[in-house]
């Protein structure tokens, strides 16, 4: 039963305070009526008989005397049905694509429901992104949470679009969809996302949640929760394997900091609230596979690191909660490579359990290990060359540098936005490894080497007789 209170105690930024409210719950949904207009909010703090309410539409034109607060007795809910696929919503789950209202099958609390840890199933099998440096070296496992750490000006938006366009399951008979949540983005970026998905013809399998830079920050804090509730409905009720991409978690955390300051809470590191870790965990831990459910929820949170500082509270705390990270490299971006994924600081902690025989291919782990080792040698050789000059390097180091150039330009870089299958990626990896002497490939067993290693394949794929490293066919070689 709803309760109404006339007048406000005070107004502070996006918050209004009601004195004398009783039997009120944290996160309770509130209707605030000002004349003929109704705005919505939620309870964010209760101190004795003083209740703080976040107003979704902002507090402009609200006075302490003209507002009537109606406490509904239920949390913030989102309307759900199978019709949400292909639709675009704002951060609070209201359609903004100009289409008709969805037919509601059920309503759910955007905060989700408690999940018994015993009912969780260990993540297995992989999601193919079409991006070689992710699929081979930092493989995304179904049910995993694998963040992307980016920096200002790096193409994380373009990478997100590429993943949405190409991501798929290895088993084509299973249902797959994507929930895409953008927080605090500019209008041109939001248009870029929408146009890219429409032009690629993937919008029918995407549910979009858009919170623009000029939208209320309260809505920004709700957007990831609404999108994850949507993902849970699709996964555990409709049986979809859902990939949730959330960008930018830094915008979310900064909105949380602003609201925390408005509430007068004691700040922690860099002004962020002391509960930032638990708040982020309440989002990230909603990924997973549940026993008895056909679907799963996999997360790729994207966050920008201020000043490329990986020790900043947001990436630092995210790293404690998630199972690895994909780190974008400014050096590779400056070389004109896309996606500029730095493979050495990147890792996927669950990768070993979702690749190999029965998942990708039996040689996957060995090829990944060898490429990591070889590229590490490339970095060492480049450091040595910067001191003594490239001409003074040994023949072995020169061959390693040649491998490094080809690896970056042919493997890491996918400027044509190509969609490579995991088999394409593994074969390309062997083409590159076959440049090097067989005895230097010490991370791969003899049987696997004899099966796949062949220097001729490198000569066929790459023009090793010249400095030209472009791809050409066997017919052209002949």
C-alpha positions as CSV (number, residue, x, y, z in Angstrom):
1,X,0.0,0.0,0.0
2,X,1.4,3.4,-1.0
3,X,1.9,6.2,1.4
4,X,1.9,10.0,0.5
5,X,3.7,12.8,2.2
6,X,3.3,16.5,1.4
7,X,6.3,18.8,1.2
8,X,10.0,18.3,1.4
9,X,12.6,18.9,4.1
10,X,15.3,20.1,1.6
11,X,16.7,19.7,-1.9
12,X,20.4,19.0,-2.5
13,X,21.4,18.5,-6.2
14,X,19.6,15.4,-7.5
15,X,18.3,14.5,-4.0
16,X,15.2,15.5,-2.2
17,X,14.7,14.8,1.6
18,X,11.4,13.9,3.2
19,X,10.9,14.2,7.0
20,X,8.6,12.0,8.9
21,X,8.2,9.1,6.5
22,X,7.7,5.7,8.2
23,X,7.9,2.1,7.1
24,X,10.1,3.0,4.1
25,X,12.6,0.6,2.5
26,X,16.0,1.2,0.9
27,X,15.7,1.3,-2.9
28,X,11.9,1.7,-2.7
29,X,10.3,3.3,-5.8
30,X,8.8,6.8,-5.2
31,X,6.4,8.9,-7.3
32,X,6.9,12.7,-6.8
33,X,4.0,14.8,-8.0
34,X,4.6,18.5,-8.8
35,X,1.3,20.1,-10.1
36,X,0.3,18.0,-13.1
37,X,3.7,16.4,-13.5
38,X,4.9,13.1,-12.0
39,X,8.6,12.4,-11.6
40,X,10.1,9.2,-10.3
41,X,12.8,8.4,-7.8
42,X,14.1,5.8,-5.4
43,X,15.1,5.8,-1.7
44,X,18.9,5.9,-1.3
45,X,19.3,6.7,2.4
46,X,17.2,6.4,5.6
47,X,18.4,8.2,8.8
48,X,15.8,8.0,11.6
49,X,12.7,9.7,10.1
50,X,14.6,11.5,7.3
51,X,14.5,9.8,3.9
52,X,16.8,10.8,0.9
53,X,15.3,10.2,-2.6
54,X,17.1,10.3,-5.9
55,X,14.9,12.0,-8.5
56,X,15.4,10.4,-11.9
57,X,14.4,13.4,-14.0
58,X,16.3,16.0,-11.8
59,X,15.0,18.4,-9.2
60,X,14.6,21.5,-11.3
61,X,11.2,23.4,-10.7
62,X,10.7,21.4,-7.5
63,X,10.1,23.4,-4.3
64,X,10.0,22.2,-0.7
65,X,6.2,23.1,-0.6
66,X,4.8,21.9,-4.0
67,X,5.8,18.3,-4.0
68,X,3.8,15.2,-2.9
69,X,5.9,12.1,-2.4
70,X,4.2,8.7,-2.8
71,X,6.1,5.7,-1.6
72,X,5.0,2.7,-3.6
73,X,6.2,-0.1,-1.3
74,X,8.2,-1.9,-4.1
75,X,11.6,-1.5,-5.6
76,X,12.4,-0.1,-9.0
77,X,11.1,-2.6,-11.5
78,X,11.8,-3.1,-15.2
79,X,9.2,-4.5,-17.7
80,X,10.3,-7.6,-19.6
81,X,9.2,-9.9,-22.4
82,X,10.6,-11.7,-25.5
83,X,9.8,-8.5,-27.5
84,X,12.8,-6.6,-25.9
85,X,15.2,-8.0,-28.5
86,X,16.0,-5.4,-31.1
87,X,14.7,-2.6,-28.9
88,X,16.5,0.5,-27.4
89,X,15.8,1.7,-23.8
90,X,17.0,4.5,-21.6
91,X,18.9,3.8,-18.4
92,X,15.8,3.0,-16.4
93,X,14.3,0.6,-18.9
94,X,11.9,2.9,-20.7
95,X,11.7,2.5,-24.6
96,X,13.3,5.4,-26.5
97,X,13.3,4.0,-30.0
98,X,9.9,5.5,-31.0
99,X,8.3,2.1,-31.3
100,X,5.3,0.8,-29.5
101,X,5.4,-0.2,-25.8
102,X,6.4,-3.8,-25.2
103,X,3.9,-6.4,-24.2
104,X,4.9,-7.2,-20.6
105,X,5.3,-10.8,-19.6
106,X,6.7,-10.0,-16.2
107,X,8.3,-7.2,-14.1
108,X,11.6,-7.7,-12.2
109,X,13.6,-5.7,-9.6
110,X,16.5,-4.1,-11.4
111,X,18.8,-5.1,-8.5
112,X,18.3,-8.8,-9.3
113,X,17.5,-11.6,-7.0
114,X,19.9,-13.4,-4.6
115,X,21.7,-16.3,-6.3
116,X,22.7,-19.4,-4.2
117,X,26.5,-19.8,-4.8
118,X,26.0,-23.6,-4.7
119,X,23.8,-23.3,-7.8
120,X,26.6,-21.8,-9.9
121,X,28.1,-24.0,-12.6
122,X,31.8,-23.6,-13.5
123,X,32.2,-21.6,-16.8
124,X,33.1,-23.8,-19.8
125,X,33.1,-23.4,-23.6
126,X,34.1,-20.2,-25.3
127,X,32.4,-17.3,-27.1
128,X,34.0,-16.4,-30.4
129,X,34.5,-12.7,-30.9
130,X,36.1,-12.8,-34.3
131,X,39.1,-11.0,-33.0
132,X,42.3,-13.1,-33.1
133,X,44.1,-11.6,-30.2
134,X,41.1,-12.2,-27.9
135,X,40.0,-15.6,-29.2
136,X,43.5,-17.2,-29.2
137,X,45.3,-15.4,-26.4
138,X,42.7,-14.1,-23.9
139,X,39.8,-16.4,-24.7
140,X,36.4,-15.3,-23.5
141,X,34.7,-18.2,-21.7
142,X,30.9,-18.4,-21.5
143,X,29.8,-17.2,-18.0
144,X,33.0,-15.2,-17.5
145,X,33.4,-11.5,-16.6
146,X,36.4,-10.2,-18.7
147,X,36.9,-6.4,-18.6
148,X,38.5,-4.2,-21.2
149,X,40.9,-1.6,-19.8
150,X,41.2,1.3,-22.1
151,X,42.6,4.9,-22.0
152,X,41.3,8.2,-23.2
153,X,41.3,8.4,-27.0
154,X,41.8,4.7,-27.5
155,X,39.2,2.9,-29.8
156,X,37.3,1.0,-27.1
157,X,34.0,2.0,-28.7
158,X,35.1,0.6,-32.1
159,X,36.2,-2.6,-30.4
160,X,32.9,-2.9,-28.6
161,X,31.0,-2.5,-31.9
162,X,33.3,-5.1,-33.6
163,X,32.6,-7.6,-30.8
164,X,28.8,-7.0,-31.1
165,X,28.9,-7.5,-34.9
166,X,31.0,-10.7,-34.8
167,X,30.5,-12.5,-31.5
168,X,28.9,-15.9,-31.7
169,X,28.9,-19.4,-30.1
170,X,30.8,-22.4,-31.4
171,X,27.5,-24.4,-31.4
172,X,25.2,-22.7,-33.9
173,X,22.1,-24.5,-32.6
174,X,22.2,-22.6,-29.3
175,X,20.4,-19.2,-28.8
176,X,22.7,-16.2,-28.5
177,X,22.0,-12.5,-28.0
178,X,23.8,-9.4,-26.7
179,X,22.8,-6.8,-24.2
180,X,24.6,-3.5,-24.8
181,X,24.7,-0.8,-22.1
182,X,26.2,2.6,-22.8
183,X,26.6,5.0,-19.9
184,X,27.4,8.7,-20.1
185,X,28.1,8.7,-23.9
186,X,27.8,11.7,-26.2
187,X,25.0,11.9,-28.7
188,X,27.4,11.2,-31.7
189,X,28.8,8.1,-30.0
190,X,25.2,6.8,-29.3
191,X,24.3,7.4,-32.9
192,X,27.5,5.5,-33.9
193,X,26.5,2.5,-31.9
194,X,23.0,2.5,-33.3
195,X,24.0,3.0,-36.9
196,X,26.8,0.4,-36.7
197,X,24.4,-2.3,-35.4
198,X,21.8,-1.5,-38.0
199,X,24.2,-1.5,-40.9
200,X,25.7,-4.8,-39.7
201,X,22.2,-6.3,-39.5
202,X,22.7,-7.5,-35.9
203,X,20.2,-5.2,-34.2
204,X,17.6,-8.0,-34.1
205,X,19.8,-9.9,-31.5
206,X,20.7,-6.8,-29.5
207,X,19.0,-5.1,-26.6
208,X,20.4,-1.6,-26.1
209,X,20.4,0.6,-23.0
210,X,21.5,4.1,-23.7
211,X,22.3,6.8,-21.0
212,X,23.5,10.0,-22.7
213,X,26.0,12.4,-21.2
214,X,23.2,15.0,-20.6
215,X,20.8,12.4,-19.0
216,X,20.4,12.3,-15.2
217,X,23.3,10.7,-13.4
218,X,20.8,8.7,-11.3
219,X,19.7,7.0,-14.5
220,X,23.4,6.2,-15.1
221,X,23.6,4.3,-11.9
222,X,20.5,2.3,-12.9
223,X,21.5,1.5,-16.5
224,X,23.9,-1.5,-15.8
225,X,21.4,-2.9,-13.3
226,X,18.5,-2.7,-15.7
227,X,20.7,-4.3,-18.5
228,X,21.8,-7.1,-16.2
229,X,18.2,-7.8,-15.1
230,X,17.3,-8.0,-18.8
231,X,20.2,-10.3,-19.4
232,X,19.1,-12.6,-16.6
233,X,15.6,-12.8,-17.9
234,X,16.8,-13.7,-21.4
235,X,19.3,-16.3,-20.0
236,X,17.4,-18.0,-17.2
237,X,13.8,-17.6,-18.5
238,X,14.2,-17.7,-22.3
239,X,17.3,-19.9,-22.5
240,X,19.6,-17.5,-24.3
241,X,23.4,-17.3,-23.9
242,X,23.8,-13.6,-23.3
243,X,26.8,-11.4,-23.7
244,X,26.6,-8.2,-21.8
245,X,28.8,-5.3,-22.8
246,X,28.9,-2.3,-20.5
247,X,30.7,0.9,-21.5
248,X,31.9,3.0,-19.8
249,X,32.1,1.7,-16.2
250,X,34.2,4.8,-15.3
251,X,31.2,7.0,-16.1
252,X,29.1,4.8,-13.8
253,X,31.7,5.1,-11.0
254,X,31.9,8.8,-11.3
255,X,28.1,9.1,-11.2
256,X,28.2,7.0,-8.0
257,X,30.9,9.4,-6.6
258,X,28.7,12.4,-7.3
259,X,25.7,10.9,-5.7
260,X,27.7,9.8,-2.7
261,X,29.0,13.4,-2.3
262,X,25.4,14.7,-2.5
263,X,24.4,12.4,0.4
264,X,27.2,13.7,2.5
265,X,29.0,10.3,2.7
266,X,32.7,10.1,3.8
267,X,34.8,9.7,0.6
268,X,37.4,7.0,0.1
269,X,40.2,6.9,-2.5
270,X,40.1,9.7,-5.0
271,X,36.7,10.8,-3.6
272,X,35.0,7.6,-4.5
273,X,32.6,6.1,-1.9
274,X,34.1,3.5,0.4
275,X,31.6,0.9,-0.9
276,X,32.8,1.2,-4.5
277,X,34.3,-2.3,-4.4
278,X,31.0,-4.0,-3.1
279,X,29.0,-1.9,-5.5
280,X,31.0,-3.0,-8.5
281,X,30.9,-6.6,-7.2
282,X,27.1,-6.4,-7.1
283,X,27.2,-5.9,-10.9
284,X,30.1,-8.1,-12.0
285,X,29.0,-11.1,-9.9
286,X,25.7,-11.2,-11.8
287,X,27.6,-13.0,-14.6
288,X,27.6,-16.8,-14.6
289,X,25.9,-20.1,-15.4
290,X,23.1,-21.4,-13.1
291,X,22.5,-25.1,-12.6
292,X,19.4,-26.2,-14.5
293,X,19.2,-23.1,-16.7
294,X,19.8,-23.4,-20.5
295,X,21.3,-20.0,-20.8
296,X,24.2,-18.0,-19.3
297,X,25.3,-14.5,-18.7
298,X,28.8,-13.4,-19.8
299,X,30.1,-9.9,-19.2
300,X,32.6,-7.6,-20.9
301,X,32.7,-4.3,-18.8
302,X,34.7,-1.6,-20.6
303,X,36.4,1.1,-18.5
304,X,38.7,4.0,-19.3
305,X,41.7,4.5,-17.0
306,X,42.3,8.2,-16.1
307,X,45.9,9.0,-17.3
308,X,46.3,5.4,-18.4
309,X,46.7,4.6,-14.7
310,X,45.9,0.9,-14.1
311,X,46.3,1.5,-10.3
312,X,43.3,3.9,-10.4
313,X,40.5,2.7,-8.0
314,X,38.2,1.7,-10.8
315,X,40.5,-0.7,-12.8
316,X,42.2,-1.7,-9.6
317,X,39.0,-2.8,-7.9
318,X,37.6,-4.3,-11.1
319,X,40.7,-6.5,-11.4
320,X,40.1,-8.0,-8.0
321,X,36.5,-9.0,-8.9
322,X,36.8,-10.2,-12.5
323,X,38.7,-13.1,-14.1
324,X,41.4,-11.3,-16.1
325,X,41.5,-8.3,-18.3
326,X,42.1,-7.1,-21.9
327,X,44.4,-4.1,-21.9
328,X,44.5,-1.7,-24.9
329,X,47.9,-0.4,-25.8
330,X,48.6,3.2,-26.6
331,X,51.8,2.3,-28.4
332,X,50.0,-0.1,-30.8
333,X,47.3,2.5,-31.4
334,X,49.9,5.0,-32.3
335,X,51.3,2.5,-34.9
336,X,47.8,2.6,-36.5
337,X,46.9,-0.9,-35.5
338,X,43.3,-1.9,-34.7
339,X,42.4,-3.4,-32.2
340,X,45.4,-2.2,-30.3
341,X,45.3,-5.1,-27.7
342,X,48.5,-5.4,-25.7
343,X,48.7,-9.1,-25.3
344,X,51.4,-9.3,-22.6
345,X,49.5,-7.4,-19.8
346,X,46.2,-9.1,-20.9
347,X,45.0,-12.5,-19.6
348,X,41.9,-14.6,-19.2
349,X,42.1,-16.7,-16.0
350,X,39.3,-19.1,-17.2
351,X,40.8,-19.6,-20.6
352,X,42.3,-23.0,-19.9
353,X,39.0,-24.5,-19.0
354,X,37.1,-23.6,-22.2
355,X,39.6,-24.3,-25.0
356,X,41.3,-27.3,-26.4
357,X,39.8,-30.6,-27.6
358,X,36.0,-30.5,-27.6
359,X,35.9,-26.7,-27.4
360,X,38.3,-25.1,-29.9
361,X,41.2,-27.3,-31.1
362,X,43.7,-29.5,-29.3
363,X,46.7,-27.3,-30.1
364,X,45.1,-24.0,-28.9
365,X,46.9,-23.8,-25.5
366,X,50.2,-24.7,-26.9
367,X,50.0,-22.1,-29.7
368,X,49.0,-19.4,-27.2
369,X,51.8,-20.3,-24.9
370,X,54.4,-20.2,-27.7
371,X,53.1,-16.8,-29.1
372,X,53.3,-15.3,-25.6
373,X,56.9,-16.5,-25.2
374,X,57.9,-15.3,-28.7
375,X,56.3,-11.9,-28.4
376,X,58.0,-11.4,-25.0
377,X,61.3,-12.1,-26.9
378,X,60.3,-9.5,-29.4
379,X,60.0,-6.8,-26.7
380,X,63.5,-7.8,-25.3
381,X,65.0,-7.7,-28.8
382,X,63.6,-4.2,-29.5
383,X,65.0,-3.0,-26.2
384,X,68.4,-4.3,-27.2
385,X,68.1,-2.8,-30.7
386,X,67.4,0.6,-29.1
387,X,70.8,0.4,-27.4
388,X,73.1,-1.2,-29.9
389,X,71.2,-0.7,-33.1
390,X,69.3,-3.2,-35.2
391,X,72.3,-4.0,-37.5
392,X,74.3,-5.3,-34.6
393,X,71.7,-7.8,-33.5
394,X,72.3,-11.5,-33.9
395,X,70.6,-13.4,-36.8
396,X,68.3,-15.0,-34.2
397,X,67.2,-11.6,-32.8
398,X,66.7,-10.2,-36.3
399,X,64.4,-13.2,-37.0
400,X,62.5,-12.4,-33.8
401,X,62.1,-8.8,-34.9
402,X,60.7,-10.0,-38.2
403,X,58.3,-12.2,-36.4
404,X,57.2,-9.2,-34.2
405,X,56.5,-7.0,-37.2
406,X,54.4,-9.6,-38.9
407,X,52.6,-10.6,-35.7
408,X,51.5,-7.0,-35.1
409,X,50.5,-6.2,-38.6
410,X,48.9,-9.5,-39.6
411,X,47.7,-11.0,-36.4
412,X,46.9,-8.3,-33.9
413,X,45.7,-5.8,-36.5
414,X,42.3,-6.4,-38.2
415,X,41.8,-3.0,-39.8
416,X,39.4,-4.5,-42.4
417,X,37.1,-5.5,-39.5
418,X,37.3,-9.1,-40.6
419,X,35.5,-11.8,-38.7
420,X,38.1,-14.6,-38.1
421,X,36.9,-18.0,-36.9
422,X,39.0,-19.7,-34.2
423,X,40.3,-22.1,-36.9
424,X,41.4,-19.1,-39.1
425,X,43.2,-17.6,-36.1
426,X,45.0,-20.9,-35.1
427,X,46.2,-21.3,-38.7
428,X,47.4,-17.7,-38.8
429,X,49.2,-18.4,-35.6
430,X,51.0,-21.4,-37.1
431,X,51.9,-19.4,-40.2
432,X,53.6,-16.9,-38.0
433,X,55.4,-19.4,-35.7
434,X,56.7,-21.2,-38.8
435,X,58.8,-18.1,-39.5
436,X,61.0,-19.0,-36.6
437,X,63.4,-22.0,-36.4
438,X,61.7,-25.1,-35.2
439,X,64.2,-25.6,-32.3
440,X,63.2,-22.2,-30.9
441,X,59.6,-23.3,-30.4
442,X,60.1,-24.9,-27.0
443,X,56.6,-24.4,-25.6
444,X,55.0,-26.9,-28.1
445,X,55.4,-30.7,-27.9
446,X,57.2,-32.5,-30.7
447,X,54.1,-34.3,-32.0
448,X,52.1,-31.1,-32.4
449,X,55.1,-29.4,-34.1
450,X,55.5,-32.2,-36.6
451,X,51.8,-31.9,-37.4
452,X,51.6,-28.1,-38.0
453,X,55.0,-26.6,-38.3
454,X,56.1,-25.9,-41.9
455,X,58.3,-23.0,-43.0
456,X,56.8,-23.3,-46.5
457,X,53.4,-22.1,-45.2
458,X,55.0,-18.8,-44.0
459,X,56.6,-18.3,-47.4
460,X,53.2,-18.9,-49.0
461,X,51.3,-16.5,-46.8
462,X,54.0,-13.8,-46.3
463,X,56.5,-12.4,-48.8
464,X,59.6,-13.1,-46.7
465,X,62.0,-12.5,-49.6
466,X,61.3,-8.7,-49.4
467,X,60.4,-6.2,-46.7
468,X,56.8,-6.3,-48.0
469,X,54.7,-8.1,-45.4
470,X,51.4,-8.0,-47.2
471,X,49.4,-11.1,-47.7
472,X,49.5,-12.8,-51.1
473,X,48.2,-16.1,-52.5
474,X,49.9,-19.3,-53.6
475,X,49.0,-18.5,-57.2
476,X,50.8,-15.2,-57.0
477,X,53.9,-16.9,-55.6
478,X,53.9,-19.4,-58.4
